[in-house]
Amino acid sequence: MPKYQPGDYVKAEFKDEDTGESEWMWVLVDSCDDGEGVLFGRLDNEPVVGTGLRLGDELAVSYEKVVEHRKAKDFGKQ
């Protein structure tokens, strides 16, 4: 079974290359490649830091950047 499933949410770090500022944002997983350690998905929140990203952008994210993982059914639970 893959580490992440379609419909899962991961929080990943995104760094602005110009300022060095980081922001942690949610990505909705579409698919993943466990062999390469990369997931593919869509940005699920509007960035605050000027990373050049926008809500809904399609992304490839290294597993190394993931700081939190939640199943869709658990997303609203604290």
N, CA, C and O of each residue as an XYZ file, in Angstrom:
312
protein
N       0.843     -1.186      0.000
C       0.000      0.000      0.000
C       0.889      1.251      0.000
O       1.834      1.331      0.785
N       0.599      2.225     -0.868
C       1.386      3.462     -0.897
C       1.305      4.218      0.427
O       0.340      4.083      1.179
N       2.321      5.001      0.691
C       2.384      5.782      1.927
C       1.239      6.783      2.020
O       0.645      6.954      3.085
N       0.931      7.437      0.916
C      -0.168      8.418      0.860
C      -1.177      7.949     -0.186
O      -0.806      7.394     -1.220
N      -2.447      8.180      0.099
C      -3.534      7.763     -0.783
C      -4.200      8.990     -1.408
O      -4.181     10.066     -0.810
N      -4.791      8.848     -2.605
C      -5.567      9.952     -3.167
C      -6.645     10.374     -2.166
O      -7.335      9.535     -1.588
N      -6.774     11.675     -1.976
C      -7.741     12.218     -1.021
C      -7.138     12.526      0.340
O      -7.765     13.214      1.145
N      -5.931     12.030      0.617
C      -5.237     12.385      1.856
C      -4.785     13.842      1.771
O      -4.680     14.424      0.691
N      -4.523     14.405      2.944
C      -3.962     15.748      3.030
C      -2.592     15.663      3.682
O      -2.398     14.922      4.646
N      -1.645     16.426      3.150
C      -0.340     16.551      3.782
C      -0.028     18.038      3.942
O      -0.382     18.865      3.101
N       0.639     18.347      5.038
C       1.131     19.710      5.238
C       2.619     19.671      4.898
O       3.370     18.849      5.424
N       3.026     20.570      4.013
C       4.408     20.591      3.541
C       4.979     22.000      3.639
O       4.252     22.993      3.635
N       6.296     22.050      3.727
C       6.981     23.337      3.799
C       7.276     23.841      2.387
O       7.758     23.102      1.528
N       6.972     25.118      2.177
C       7.289     25.787      0.922
C       8.108     27.019      1.278
O       7.720     27.802      2.146
N       9.230     27.187      0.611
C      10.142     28.284      0.923
C      10.184     29.274     -0.227
O      10.306     28.888     -1.389
N      10.083     30.559      0.107
C      10.244     31.626     -0.874
C      11.740     31.791     -1.117
O      12.479     32.161     -0.205
N      12.186     31.523     -2.323
C      13.614     31.569     -2.649
C      14.202     32.975     -2.534
O      15.394     33.124     -2.264
N      13.377     34.010     -2.736
C      13.877     35.387     -2.670
C      14.080     35.860     -1.234
O      15.098     36.477     -0.920
N      13.109     35.572     -0.358
C      13.174     36.085      1.011
C      13.687     35.059      2.012
O      14.141     35.418      3.098
N      13.614     33.781      1.647
C      13.999     32.727      2.579
C      12.911     32.367      3.569
O      13.099     31.474      4.396
N      11.761     33.053      3.500
C      10.645     32.768      4.398
C      10.009     31.428      4.031
O       9.949     31.056      2.859
N       9.539     30.717      5.044
C       8.851     29.447      4.824
C       7.398     29.559      5.227
O       7.026     30.348      6.097
N       6.589     28.749      4.573
C       5.171     28.642      4.923
C       4.794     27.172      4.824
O       5.244     26.469      3.918
N       3.973     26.711      5.748
C       3.515     25.333      5.751
C       2.080     25.336      5.269
O       1.216     25.978      5.866
N       1.824     24.605      4.171
C       0.507     24.622      3.538
C       0.019     23.208      3.266
O       0.804     22.269      3.127
N      -1.296     23.086      3.195
C      -1.928     21.795      2.938
C      -1.966     21.503      1.451
O      -2.230     22.380      0.629
N      -1.692     20.243      1.127
C      -1.767     19.743     -0.247
C      -2.704     18.543     -0.242
O      -2.552     17.640      0.581
N      -3.668     18.527     -1.153
C      -4.578     17.402     -1.339
C      -3.917     16.430     -2.307
O      -3.631     16.783     -3.451
N      -3.676     15.214     -1.852
C      -2.929     14.221     -2.628
C      -3.782     13.655     -3.764
O      -4.921     13.238     -3.553
N      -3.214     13.647     -4.969
C      -3.837     12.998     -6.131
C      -3.215     11.624     -6.365
O      -3.926     10.661     -6.652
N      -1.878     11.531     -6.243
C      -1.158     10.264     -6.437
C       0.222     10.403     -5.804
O       0.627     11.489     -5.387
N       0.934      9.276     -5.741
C       2.281      9.334     -5.189
C       3.160      8.272     -5.830
O       2.679      7.309     -6.427
N       4.455      8.478     -5.688
C       5.463      7.545     -6.175
C       6.359      7.223     -4.988
O       7.303      7.960     -4.703
N       6.065      6.117     -4.289
C       6.837      5.755     -3.106
C       8.298      5.490     -3.446
O       9.180      5.788     -2.642
N       8.565      4.938     -4.615
C       9.935      4.646     -5.017
C      10.791      5.898     -5.118
O      11.968      5.884     -4.755
N      10.205      6.971     -5.609
C      10.924      8.244     -5.753
C      10.717      9.158     -4.549
O      11.411     10.165     -4.408
N       9.755      8.810     -3.669
C       9.483      9.643     -2.499
C       8.865     10.977     -2.853
O       9.212     12.010     -2.281
N       7.929     10.944     -3.820
C       7.280     12.164     -4.293
C       5.784     11.943     -4.358
O       5.317     10.888     -4.787
N       5.026     12.961     -3.922
C       3.576     12.915     -4.096
C       3.159     14.030     -5.032
O       3.853     15.036     -5.182
N       2.020     13.832     -5.653
C       1.476     14.797     -6.599
C       0.107     15.201     -6.094
O      -0.698     14.354     -5.707
N      -0.155     16.506     -6.101
C      -1.436     16.963     -5.595
C      -1.675     18.419     -5.922
O      -1.000     19.017     -6.760
N      -2.678     18.979     -5.220
C      -3.098     20.356     -5.455
C      -3.042     21.147     -4.162
O      -3.458     20.657     -3.112
N      -2.533     22.360     -4.230
C      -2.459     23.229     -3.066
C      -3.870     23.515     -2.569
O      -4.739     23.923     -3.338
N      -4.089     23.296     -1.264
C      -5.436     23.384     -0.713
C      -5.655     24.594      0.186
O      -6.695     24.683      0.839
N      -4.723     25.513      0.240
C      -4.980     26.776      0.928
C      -4.258     27.911      0.214
O      -3.306     27.696     -0.535
N      -4.739     29.124      0.468
C      -4.173     30.311     -0.176
C      -2.889     30.712      0.555
O      -2.919     30.938      1.764
N      -1.779     30.802     -0.149
C      -0.517     31.183      0.489
C      -0.547     32.616      1.026
O      -1.225     33.487      0.480
N       0.199     32.836      2.102
C       0.351     34.168      2.682
C       1.714     34.730      2.290
O       1.828     35.901      1.925
N       2.746     33.890      2.368
C       4.104     34.285      1.989
C       4.186     34.293      0.467
O       3.566     33.457     -0.190
N       4.935     35.217     -0.090
C       5.043     35.369     -1.541
C       5.831     34.267     -2.221
O       6.936     34.507     -2.708
N       5.279     33.058     -2.263
C       5.989     31.938     -2.888
C       5.713     31.819     -4.380
O       6.345     31.014     -5.064
N       4.784     32.603     -4.886
C       4.402     32.482     -6.284
C       3.360     31.400     -6.508
O       2.963     31.156     -7.647
N       2.909     30.743     -5.440
C       1.900     29.684     -5.547
C       0.503     30.244     -5.321
O       0.324     31.289     -4.695
N      -0.488     29.518     -5.849
C      -1.893     29.913     -5.674
C      -2.724     28.693     -5.309
O      -2.369     27.560     -5.636
N      -3.812     28.936     -4.642
C      -4.780     27.899     -4.303
C      -5.108     27.083     -5.551
O      -5.438     27.653     -6.592
N      -5.020     25.752     -5.458
C      -5.358     24.878     -6.576
C      -4.200     24.525     -7.492
O      -4.352     23.674     -8.369
N      -3.035     25.164     -7.309
C      -1.872     24.828     -8.152
C      -1.524     23.351     -8.018
O      -1.562     22.794     -6.921
N      -1.188     22.723     -9.134
C      -0.741     21.330     -9.122
C       0.739     21.304     -8.759
O       1.536     22.081     -9.286
N       1.096     20.389     -7.843
C       2.444     20.362     -7.301
C       2.993     18.951     -7.223
O       2.241     17.978     -7.167
N       4.308     18.854     -7.221
C       5.025     17.633     -6.856
C       5.761     17.986     -5.569
O       6.472     18.990     -5.513
N       5.593     17.164     -4.536
C       6.174     17.447     -3.226
C       6.999     16.251     -2.769
O       6.518     15.118     -2.770
N       8.237     16.511     -2.381
C       9.094     15.472     -1.835
C       8.570     15.043     -0.464
O       8.140     15.879      0.330
N       8.608     13.745     -0.191
C       8.194     13.244      1.123
C       8.976     13.942      2.235
O       8.464     14.096      3.344
N      10.192     14.361      1.957
C      11.030     15.028      2.961
C      10.446     16.350      3.431
O      10.770     16.811      4.526
N       9.590     16.968      2.622
C       8.983     18.258      2.974
C       7.695     18.108      3.780
O       7.170     19.098      4.292
N       7.179     16.883      3.900
C       5.910     16.646      4.602
C       6.137     16.652      6.104
O       6.985     15.923      6.620
N       5.354     17.501      6.813
C       5.464     17.592      8.273
C       4.226     17.050      8.987
O       4.247     16.837     10.199
N       3.146     16.828      8.232
C       1.916     16.293      8.823
C       1.124     15.571      7.743
O       1.151     15.959      6.575
N       0.420     14.521      8.141
C      -0.379     13.712      7.215
C      -1.705     13.402      7.881
O      -1.741     12.942      9.023
N      -2.800     13.656      7.166
C      -4.129     13.338      7.683
C      -4.972     12.703      6.583
O      -4.866     13.062      5.411
N      -5.797     11.766      6.981
C      -6.815     11.225      6.091
C      -7.928     12.253      5.974
O      -8.147     13.024      6.908
N      -8.626     12.282      4.865
C      -9.696     13.261      4.645
C     -10.736     13.193      5.769
O     -11.224     14.230      6.219
N     -11.080     11.984      6.227
C     -12.106     11.846      7.260
C     -11.670     12.430      8.604
O     -12.510     12.756      9.443
N     -10.360     12.560      8.807
C      -9.835     13.080     10.059
C      -9.432     14.547      9.981
O      -9.006     15.122     10.982
N      -9.557     15.151      8.826
C      -9.015     16.493      8.623
C      -9.599     17.513      9.584
O      -8.872     18.392     10.047
N     -10.873     17.431      9.899
C     -11.501     18.404     10.793
C     -11.303     18.113     12.258
O     -11.636     18.952     13.095
N     -10.768     16.946     12.604
C     -10.585     16.567     14.003
C      -9.283     17.130     14.547
O      -8.289     17.223     13.826
N      -9.291     17.503     15.810
C      -8.070     17.991     16.471
C      -7.635     17.049     17.537
O      -6.627     17.291     18.201
